[in-house]
Amino acid sequence: MSLTSALGIAQRSLLNTARQTSVVSQNITNAQNPDYSRRSAVLVRTAPGATALTIQRSTNAALFRNNLAALSSYNAQSTLLTGIDNLTLQVNGVENARSASTLIGKLQEALQSYATTPSNENLAENTVEAARQLANALNNGTDAIQTFRSQIDQDISVSVARLNDLLSQFQAANNTIIHATQAGTDASDALDQRDSLLKQIAELVPVSTISRANNDMVITTASGVTLFESVPRSVTFTPVQSYSASAAGNAILIDGVPLGSGNGANTSADGSLAAMLQLRDTVAGTMQSQLDEIARGLIVSFAETDPSGAGLLPDMAGLFTWPGGPDLPADATISTGLAGLIAINPAVDTASGGDVRLLRDGGINGAAYVANASGGASYSDLLFRYSERLDAPIGFDPAAGLDVNASITNFAGSAISWLELSRQQATDASEVKSALMLRTSAALSNETGVNIDEEMALLLDLEHSYQASARLISAVDDMLSTLLAAVQ
């Protein structure tokens, strides 16, 4: 080997070492970046030396797909749990202080106190006030649920806008990757960016990817609807600004296809958008139905009946009424929005010019319904009867998701239990899905992330390689100096 060849080998070795050192330095700099994949400078040996040909990026397609699926599942569950927590607080208050179940209990206590001293008009006023608080709680609960649905719509609108923006960014990154691959240049940074965007997209909707020539990628939802193929597909949503109990929300359309919502407390949804739909339509809708059935049960339980017991007179709305009064709502059928319409009957409301004693004596719907015909101040049969009706089974609509044959007291308690059970199941599922997400993320990081210890060890090896090349150059320099001196 000539001295010139030896000098060339040493120079190429220094160049390769410098490039490898740059790659290792980049790895160390991005060690804490979860969206960074480790780079490796790949060398091939060619006479008369070694040349760095490419920069390879660490990947594991199977682990990455699993991580995307875990991200989608966890974000859906987390969104559902947060929504249930917020809805519970807004409707029922802290520790269910404003719940219908709690206030029905207080109304029953007031009724029993009044029944033991039926001549005490202060106790009569207390009973009507307890009923008023219960009606107001149902009204406010309906308002809270519909406000919650409106807020969910706004959140969906923001998330859909974000999804469209992410797909636009994905297009730019994908085009960069295609051009770099065609030109034979390093596309690692763009690949990192594209993977990062995929993770963010997966948080909103479940994704499946298809790789094509030149590292081109197609994105579909888990159900096969195309999200991106060369260009982003349109994702659209029109929010409802103000909800009523009977108003239906609009669908999220991906390339014209509606996105499905999740089901169950351990939600089947993947991605936060499907979980938001579940909160808006299923969870909030079921809670509204339960409140409507509680309102109907109260109207029925306090209805005035024929005092003779012959059943010649129709049952009429009593202490509680509604816009359809004095008729009663249909039996065992949800009257949509009834909880927002229930009110105290003006006939017993002193603030509206009513007579509170009608609750004790009957006659809210006229003289024919008077039960205390003698006008005795100690009459309490009707009050005890109302209290007993609160514990008597009536029929409920199965669409409310609770018992179809229960007392209004038990039904309202079951509504609390249903919500608490849903919250507990959602919490447990969230913990499981969080653990799965963390495990898949850790496994992916172990495969494709940066290990500082390994990189530092590689730096030491590169330092030794640099020193060896430097010594070779020094030796060649000495030999050339000696040769030139001999020639002179």
C-alpha positions as CSV (number, residue, x, y, z in Angstrom):
1,M,0.0,0.0,0.0
2,S,1.3,3.4,-0.9
3,L,1.6,6.3,1.5
4,T,-1.0,8.2,-0.6
5,S,-3.5,5.3,-0.3
6,A,-2.9,5.1,3.5
7,L,-3.5,8.8,3.8
8,G,-6.7,8.6,1.8
9,I,-7.9,5.7,4.1
10,A,-7.2,7.8,7.2
11,Q,-9.0,10.9,5.8
12,R,-12.1,8.8,4.9
13,S,-12.0,7.3,8.3
14,L,-12.0,10.7,9.9
15,L,-14.9,11.8,7.7
16,N,-16.9,8.7,8.6
17,T,-16.2,9.2,12.3
18,A,-17.3,12.8,12.1
19,R,-20.6,11.7,10.5
20,Q,-21.1,8.9,13.0
21,T,-20.4,11.3,15.9
22,S,-22.9,13.8,14.5
23,V,-25.6,11.1,14.4
24,V,-24.8,10.0,18.0
25,S,-24.9,13.6,19.1
26,Q,-28.3,14.0,17.5
27,N,-29.5,10.8,19.3
28,I,-28.3,12.1,22.7
29,T,-29.9,15.5,22.1
30,N,-33.2,13.9,21.4
31,A,-33.0,11.2,24.2
32,Q,-36.0,12.7,26.0
33,N,-38.1,13.3,22.8
34,P,-40.8,10.6,22.7
35,D,-41.4,11.2,19.0
36,Y,-37.7,10.6,18.0
37,S,-36.5,7.3,16.7
38,R,-32.8,6.4,17.1
39,R,-30.6,6.9,14.0
40,S,-27.6,4.7,13.1
41,A,-24.9,5.5,10.5
42,V,-24.5,2.3,8.4
43,L,-21.0,1.7,7.1
44,V,-20.0,-0.7,4.2
45,R,-16.4,-1.6,3.6
46,T,-15.1,-0.9,0.1
47,A,-11.4,-1.0,-0.9
48,P,-9.4,0.8,0.1
49,G,-11.5,2.0,3.1
50,A,-14.9,2.3,4.8
51,T,-17.6,4.6,3.6
52,A,-20.9,5.7,5.4
53,L,-23.6,5.1,2.9
54,T,-26.9,5.7,4.7
55,I,-28.5,6.8,8.0
56,Q,-30.9,4.2,9.2
57,R,-33.9,4.9,11.5
58,S,-35.0,2.4,14.2
59,T,-38.5,1.2,13.6
60,N,-40.9,-1.5,14.8
61,A,-44.1,-1.5,12.8
62,A,-46.0,-4.0,14.9
63,L,-45.2,-2.2,18.2
64,F,-46.1,1.2,16.6
65,R,-49.5,-0.2,15.5
66,N,-50.1,-1.5,19.0
67,N,-49.2,1.8,20.5
68,L,-51.6,3.7,18.2
69,A,-54.4,1.3,19.1
70,A,-53.7,1.7,22.8
71,L,-53.6,5.5,22.5
72,S,-57.0,5.5,20.8
73,S,-58.5,3.2,23.4
74,Y,-57.1,5.1,26.4
75,N,-58.1,8.6,25.1
76,A,-61.7,7.4,24.5
77,Q,-61.9,5.9,28.0
78,S,-60.3,9.0,29.6
79,T,-62.7,11.3,27.7
80,L,-65.7,9.2,28.8
81,L,-64.6,9.2,32.5
82,T,-64.0,12.9,32.6
83,G,-67.4,13.6,31.0
84,I,-69.2,11.3,33.5
85,D,-67.5,13.1,36.4
86,N,-68.4,16.5,35.1
87,L,-72.0,15.5,34.3
88,T,-72.4,14.0,37.8
89,L,-71.2,17.1,39.5
90,Q,-73.3,19.4,37.3
91,V,-76.6,17.5,37.7
92,N,-76.4,16.0,41.2
93,G,-74.0,18.4,43.0
94,V,-71.2,17.5,45.5
95,E,-72.0,14.2,47.1
96,N,-75.3,14.1,45.3
97,A,-76.7,16.9,47.4
98,R,-78.8,18.2,44.6
99,S,-79.9,14.8,43.3
100,A,-83.6,13.9,42.9
101,S,-83.0,10.9,45.3
102,T,-81.8,13.2,48.1
103,L,-84.6,15.7,47.6
104,I,-87.3,13.1,47.4
105,G,-86.1,11.8,50.8
106,K,-86.3,15.3,52.2
107,L,-89.8,15.8,50.7
108,Q,-91.0,12.5,52.3
109,E,-89.6,13.6,55.6
110,A,-91.5,16.9,55.3
111,L,-94.7,15.1,54.4
112,Q,-94.4,12.8,57.4
113,S,-93.7,15.7,59.8
114,Y,-96.7,17.6,58.3
115,A,-98.9,14.4,58.6
116,T,-98.1,14.1,62.3
117,T,-99.2,17.7,62.9
118,P,-101.6,18.5,60.0
119,S,-102.9,21.7,61.7
120,N,-99.5,23.4,61.5
121,E,-99.4,25.6,58.4
122,N,-95.6,26.2,58.8
123,L,-95.1,22.4,58.3
124,A,-97.4,22.6,55.3
125,E,-95.3,25.5,53.8
126,N,-92.1,23.4,54.5
127,T,-93.6,20.5,52.6
128,V,-94.4,22.7,49.6
129,E,-91.0,24.3,49.7
130,A,-89.4,20.8,49.8
131,A,-91.5,20.0,46.7
132,R,-90.4,23.2,45.0
133,Q,-86.7,22.5,45.6
134,L,-87.3,19.0,44.1
135,A,-89.0,20.5,41.0
136,N,-86.3,23.1,40.7
137,A,-83.6,20.4,40.9
138,L,-85.2,18.5,38.1
139,N,-85.5,21.7,36.0
140,N,-81.9,22.6,36.7
141,G,-80.7,19.1,36.0
142,T,-82.3,19.2,32.6
143,D,-80.7,22.6,31.9
144,A,-77.3,21.2,33.1
145,I,-77.6,18.1,30.8
146,Q,-78.5,20.2,27.8
147,T,-75.8,22.7,28.5
148,F,-73.4,19.8,28.8
149,R,-74.5,18.5,25.4
150,S,-73.9,21.9,23.9
151,Q,-70.4,22.0,25.4
152,I,-69.6,18.6,24.1
153,D,-70.7,19.8,20.6
154,Q,-68.3,22.7,20.9
155,D,-65.5,20.3,22.0
156,I,-66.3,18.0,19.1
157,S,-66.1,21.0,16.7
158,V,-62.7,22.0,18.1
159,S,-61.4,18.4,17.8
160,V,-62.7,18.1,14.3
161,A,-60.9,21.3,13.3
162,R,-57.7,19.9,14.9
163,L,-58.1,16.6,13.1
164,N,-58.4,18.4,9.8
165,D,-55.3,20.4,10.6
166,L,-53.3,17.3,11.6
167,L,-54.3,15.7,8.3
168,S,-53.0,18.7,6.4
169,Q,-49.7,18.5,8.3
170,F,-49.6,14.8,7.6
171,Q,-49.9,15.5,3.9
172,A,-46.9,17.9,4.0
173,A,-44.8,15.4,6.0
174,N,-45.8,12.5,3.7
175,N,-44.9,14.5,0.6
176,T,-41.5,15.4,2.1
177,I,-40.9,11.7,2.8
178,I,-41.9,10.6,-0.8
179,H,-39.6,13.2,-2.4
180,A,-36.6,12.3,-0.1
181,T,-37.1,8.6,-0.8
182,Q,-37.1,9.2,-4.5
183,A,-34.0,11.4,-4.3
184,G,-32.2,8.9,-2.0
185,T,-31.7,11.5,0.8
186,D,-32.3,11.0,4.5
187,A,-36.0,11.3,5.4
188,S,-35.7,10.5,9.1
189,D,-36.9,13.8,10.5
190,A,-39.9,13.8,8.3
191,L,-40.6,10.2,9.3
192,D,-40.5,11.2,12.9
193,Q,-42.9,14.0,12.3
194,R,-45.3,11.8,10.4
195,D,-45.3,9.2,13.3
196,S,-45.9,12.0,15.8
197,L,-48.9,13.2,13.7
198,L,-50.2,9.7,13.5
199,K,-50.2,9.4,17.3
200,Q,-52.1,12.7,17.6
201,I,-54.6,11.6,15.0
202,A,-55.0,8.3,16.8
203,E,-56.0,10.2,20.0
204,L,-59.0,11.5,18.1
205,V,-60.0,8.6,15.9
206,P,-58.8,5.0,15.5
207,V,-56.4,4.6,12.6
208,S,-55.0,1.9,10.4
209,T,-52.2,2.6,8.0
210,I,-51.1,1.2,4.6
211,S,-47.6,1.7,3.3
212,R,-47.0,2.1,-0.4
213,A,-44.0,2.7,-2.7
214,N,-41.6,5.4,-1.8
215,N,-42.7,5.3,1.9
216,D,-46.1,6.8,0.9
217,M,-48.8,6.1,3.5
218,V,-52.6,5.8,3.5
219,I,-54.6,6.3,6.6
220,T,-58.0,4.7,7.2
221,T,-60.2,4.5,10.3
222,A,-60.5,1.1,12.0
223,S,-63.7,0.6,10.2
224,G,-62.0,1.2,6.8
225,V,-63.1,4.8,6.1
226,T,-60.3,6.7,4.3
227,L,-58.8,9.6,6.2
228,F,-55.9,10.3,4.0
229,E,-54.8,9.0,0.6
230,S,-52.5,11.4,-1.2
231,V,-54.7,14.2,0.1
232,P,-56.7,14.5,3.4
233,R,-60.4,13.5,3.2
234,S,-62.9,15.9,4.6
235,V,-64.0,15.6,8.2
236,T,-67.1,17.7,8.9
237,F,-69.3,18.5,11.9
238,T,-72.1,21.0,12.5
239,P,-72.6,21.8,16.2
240,V,-76.0,22.5,17.7
241,Q,-75.7,25.8,19.5
242,S,-78.6,25.3,22.0
243,Y,-80.0,21.9,22.9
244,S,-83.4,20.9,24.2
245,A,-84.2,17.5,25.6
246,S,-85.8,16.5,22.3
247,A,-83.0,17.8,20.1
248,A,-80.8,15.3,18.4
249,G,-77.1,16.0,17.8
250,N,-75.4,16.0,14.4
251,A,-73.1,13.2,13.2
252,I,-69.3,13.5,12.6
253,L,-68.8,12.8,8.9
254,I,-65.5,11.3,7.7
255,D,-65.4,11.4,3.9
256,G,-69.2,11.5,4.1
257,V,-69.5,8.5,6.4
258,P,-70.8,8.9,10.0
259,L,-68.4,8.1,12.8
260,G,-69.9,5.6,15.2
261,S,-70.1,6.3,18.9
262,G,-69.0,4.1,21.8
263,N,-71.1,1.9,24.1
264,G,-70.8,0.9,27.7
265,A,-68.9,2.3,30.7
266,N,-65.9,0.2,29.6
267,T,-66.4,2.0,26.3
268,S,-66.0,0.3,22.9
269,A,-65.0,3.7,21.5
270,D,-61.6,4.3,20.1
271,G,-60.5,7.9,20.0
272,S,-61.9,10.8,21.9
273,L,-64.4,11.8,19.2
274,A,-66.4,8.6,19.4
275,A,-66.4,8.9,23.2
276,M,-67.7,12.5,23.0
277,L,-70.6,11.2,20.8
278,Q,-71.3,8.6,23.5
279,L,-71.4,11.2,26.2
280,R,-73.6,13.6,24.2
281,D,-76.1,11.0,22.9
282,T,-76.0,8.0,25.2
283,V,-74.9,9.0,28.7
284,A,-76.5,12.4,28.8
285,G,-79.6,11.1,26.9
286,T,-80.0,8.3,29.4
287,M,-79.7,10.7,32.4
288,Q,-82.3,13.0,30.8
289,S,-84.7,10.0,30.4
290,Q,-84.2,9.0,34.0
291,L,-84.9,12.6,35.2
292,D,-88.0,12.7,32.9
293,E,-89.3,9.4,34.4
294,I,-88.6,10.7,38.0
295,A,-90.7,13.8,37.1
296,R,-93.5,11.7,35.7
297,G,-93.4,9.4,38.8
298,L,-93.8,12.4,41.1
299,I,-96.7,13.8,39.1
300,V,-98.4,10.4,39.3
301,S,-97.5,9.8,43.0
302,F,-99.1,13.1,44.0
303,A,-102.1,13.0,41.7
304,E,-105.5,13.6,43.1
305,T,-107.9,10.7,42.7
306,D,-111.6,10.2,43.3
307,P,-112.0,10.6,47.1
308,S,-115.0,8.2,47.1
309,G,-112.8,5.4,45.8
310,A,-115.3,4.6,43.1
311,G,-113.0,5.7,40.4
312,L,-115.7,7.8,38.7
313,L,-113.4,10.9,38.6
314,P,-110.2,10.8,36.5
315,D,-106.8,11.1,38.2
316,M,-105.6,14.7,38.0
317,A,-102.2,16.4,38.6
318,G,-101.9,17.5,42.2
319,L,-98.9,18.9,44.1
320,F,-96.8,18.6,40.9
321,T,-98.1,19.6,37.6
322,W,-96.8,20.1,34.0
323,P,-97.9,22.0,30.8
324,G,-100.1,19.0,29.9
325,G,-101.9,19.3,33.3
326,P,-104.2,18.7,34.9
327,D,-104.1,15.5,32.8
328,L,-101.4,13.0,33.8
329,P,-98.6,11.9,31.5
330,A,-98.9,8.6,29.8
331,D,-98.2,5.6,31.9
332,A,-94.8,3.9,31.8
333,T,-93.7,6.1,28.9
334,I,-91.0,8.7,28.8
335,S,-92.3,12.2,28.3
336,T,-89.2,13.8,26.8
337,G,-88.1,16.9,28.6
338,L,-90.7,16.6,31.4
339,A,-88.1,17.1,34.0
340,G,-87.5,20.6,32.7
341,L,-91.2,21.4,32.8
342,I,-92.4,20.0,36.1
343,A,-93.6,22.6,38.6
344,I,-95.4,23.2,41.8
345,N,-99.2,23.5,41.3
346,P,-100.2,27.1,41.7
347,A,-103.3,26.0,43.6
348,V,-101.1,25.1,46.7
349,D,-98.4,27.8,46.2
350,T,-99.1,30.7,48.5
351,A,-96.8,32.9,46.4
352,S,-99.1,32.4,43.5
353,G,-102.3,33.0,45.6
354,G,-102.9,29.3,46.3
355,D,-104.0,27.6,49.5
356,V,-101.3,25.3,51.0
357,R,-104.1,23.5,53.0
358,L,-105.3,21.9,49.8
359,L,-102.3,19.5,50.0
360,R,-103.8,18.2,53.3
361,D,-107.5,18.3,52.4
362,G,-107.5,17.7,48.7
363,G,-109.4,19.8,46.2
364,I,-106.5,21.1,44.1
365,N,-108.7,20.2,41.1
366,G,-111.9,21.5,42.5
367,A,-114.4,20.6,45.2
368,A,-115.1,17.2,43.8
369,Y,-111.6,16.1,44.8
370,V,-111.9,17.3,48.4
371,A,-111.0,14.3,50.7
372,N,-111.4,16.2,54.0
373,A,-115.1,16.9,53.7
374,S,-115.5,17.9,57.3
375,G,-112.6,20.3,57.2
376,G,-111.0,18.8,60.3
377,A,-107.6,20.4,61.2
378,S,-106.3,17.0,62.3
379,Y,-107.0,15.2,59.0
380,S,-103.9,13.5,57.8
381,D,-105.0,10.5,55.7
382,L,-104.2,12.1,52.4
383,L,-100.7,13.2,53.6
384,F,-99.9,9.7,54.7
385,R,-101.3,8.3,51.4
386,Y,-98.9,10.6,49.5
387,S,-96.0,9.4,51.5
388,E,-96.9,5.8,51.0
389,R,-97.2,6.3,47.2
390,L,-93.6,7.4,47.1
391,D,-92.8,3.9,48.2
392,A,-95.4,2.1,46.0
393,P,-94.3,0.5,42.8
394,I,-95.3,2.1,39.5
395,G,-94.4,1.3,35.9
396,F,-91.4,2.9,34.2
397,D,-90.2,3.0,30.6
398,P,-87.5,0.4,30.0
399,A,-85.7,3.0,27.8
400,A,-84.6,4.8,30.9
401,G,-82.3,1.9,31.6
402,L,-83.5,1.1,35.1
403,D,-86.2,-1.1,36.8
404,V,-89.5,-1.1,35.0
405,N,-91.5,-1.7,38.1
406,A,-90.3,0.2,41.2
407,S,-91.3,3.0,43.6
408,I,-90.3,6.5,42.7
409,T,-88.0,6.5,45.7
410,N,-86.2,3.4,44.6
411,F,-86.1,4.5,41.0
412,A,-84.4,7.8,41.9
413,G,-81.9,5.8,44.1
414,S,-81.3,3.5,41.2
415,A,-80.5,6.4,38.9
416,I,-77.7,7.4,41.4
417,S,-76.5,3.8,41.5
418,W,-76.5,3.6,37.7
419,L,-74.4,6.7,37.4
420,E,-71.9,5.7,40.2
421,L,-71.6,2.2,38.8
422,S,-70.9,3.7,35.3
423,R,-68.3,6.0,36.9
424,Q,-66.6,3.1,38.8
425,Q,-66.5,0.9,35.7
426,A,-65.1,3.7,33.6
427,T,-62.5,4.4,36.2
428,D,-61.4,0.8,36.3
429,A,-61.3,0.5,32.6
430,S,-59.3,3.8,32.3
431,E,-56.7,2.4,34.7
432,V,-56.4,-0.8,32.6
433,K,-56.2,1.1,29.3
434,S,-53.7,3.6,30.7
435,A,-51.4,0.7,31.8
436,L,-51.7,-0.9,28.4
437,M,-50.8,2.5,26.7
438,L,-47.8,3.0,29.0
439,R,-46.6,-0.6,28.4
440,T,-46.8,-0.4,24.6
441,S,-45.2,3.1,24.7
442,A,-42.3,1.7,26.8
443,A,-41.9,-1.3,24.6
444,L,-41.8,0.9,21.5
445,S,-39.3,3.3,23.2
446,N,-37.1,0.3,24.1
447,E,-37.0,-0.7,20.5
448,T,-36.7,2.6,18.8
449,G,-35.7,5.1,21.4
450,V,-32.3,6.4,22.6
451,N,-30.4,4.7,25.3
452,I,-27.9,7.3,26.7
453,D,-25.5,4.6,28.0
454,E,-25.3,2.9,24.7
455,E,-24.8,6.2,22.9
456,M,-22.0,7.3,25.3
457,A,-20.3,3.9,24.9
458,L,-20.5,4.4,21.1
459,L,-19.0,7.9,21.5
460,L,-16.0,6.3,23.3
461,D,-15.6,3.9,20.4
462,L,-15.7,6.7,17.9
463,E,-13.1,8.6,19.9
464,H,-10.8,5.6,19.7
465,S,-11.4,5.3,16.0
466,Y,-10.6,9.0,15.6
467,Q,-7.4,8.6,17.6
468,A,-6.4,5.7,15.4
469,S,-7.0,7.6,12.2
470,A,-5.1,10.6,13.7
471,R,-2.2,8.4,14.5
472,L,-2.2,6.9,11.0
473,I,-2.1,10.4,9.5
474,S,0.7,11.4,11.8
475,A,2.6,8.3,10.9
476,V,2.2,8.9,7.2
477,D,3.2,12.5,7.7
478,D,6.4,11.4,9.4
479,M,7.2,8.9,6.7
480,L,6.6,11.5,4.0
481,S,8.8,14.0,5.8
482,T,11.6,11.3,6.1
483,L,11.2,10.4,2.4
484,L,11.4,14.0,1.3
485,A,14.4,14.6,3.5
486,A,16.2,11.6,2.0
487,V,15.5,12.8,-1.5
488,Q,16.9,16.2,-0.8
